Amino acid sequence: MHVHVQGQNGEAKLWLEPTVEVAQHTGLSRREISEALRLVQEHENDIRSAWNKHFSR
């Protein structure tokens, strides 16, 4: 399970399992990556729920 995040200058793929962590990124600053990690962790339950709803079709 993963999510993609996009910033003004780049993008990243973040794993949700087994823990939230960066899989890969291009063009994002350390600050942007930290912010993306924080936001994904903060909204992890909602993201997982949306993922499961989307892929259970």
Contacts in CASP RR format, 6 or more apart in sequence:
PFRMAT RR
TARGET T0000
AUTHOR 0000-0000-0000
METHOD contacts of the structure
MODEL  1
MHVHVQGQNGEAKLWLEPTVEVAQHTGLSRREISEALRLVQEHENDIRSA
WNKHFSR
1 15 0 8 1.000
1 16 0 8 1.000
1 17 0 8 1.000
1 48 0 8 1.000
1 51 0 8 1.000
2 13 0 8 1.000
2 14 0 8 1.000
2 15 0 8 1.000
2 16 0 8 1.000
2 23 0 8 1.000
3 13 0 8 1.000
3 14 0 8 1.000
3 16 0 8 1.000
3 40 0 8 1.000
3 47 0 8 1.000
3 51 0 8 1.000
4 11 0 8 1.000
4 12 0 8 1.000
4 13 0 8 1.000
4 14 0 8 1.000
5 11 0 8 1.000
5 12 0 8 1.000
5 14 0 8 1.000
5 36 0 8 1.000
5 39 0 8 1.000
5 40 0 8 1.000
7 28 0 8 1.000
7 32 0 8 1.000
9 27 0 8 1.000
9 28 0 8 1.000
9 29 0 8 1.000
9 32 0 8 1.000
10 25 0 8 1.000
10 26 0 8 1.000
10 27 0 8 1.000
10 28 0 8 1.000
11 25 0 8 1.000
11 26 0 8 1.000
11 27 0 8 1.000
11 28 0 8 1.000
12 22 0 8 1.000
12 23 0 8 1.000
12 24 0 8 1.000
12 25 0 8 1.000
12 26 0 8 1.000
12 28 0 8 1.000
12 33 0 8 1.000
12 36 0 8 1.000
13 22 0 8 1.000
13 23 0 8 1.000
13 24 0 8 1.000
13 25 0 8 1.000
14 20 0 8 1.000
14 21 0 8 1.000
14 22 0 8 1.000
14 23 0 8 1.000
14 36 0 8 1.000
14 37 0 8 1.000
14 40 0 8 1.000
15 21 0 8 1.000
15 22 0 8 1.000
15 23 0 8 1.000
16 40 0 8 1.000
16 44 0 8 1.000
16 47 0 8 1.000
16 48 0 8 1.000
16 51 0 8 1.000
20 37 0 8 1.000
20 40 0 8 1.000
20 41 0 8 1.000
20 44 0 8 1.000
21 37 0 8 1.000
22 33 0 8 1.000
22 37 0 8 1.000
25 33 0 8 1.000
28 36 0 8 1.000
40 47 0 8 1.000
END
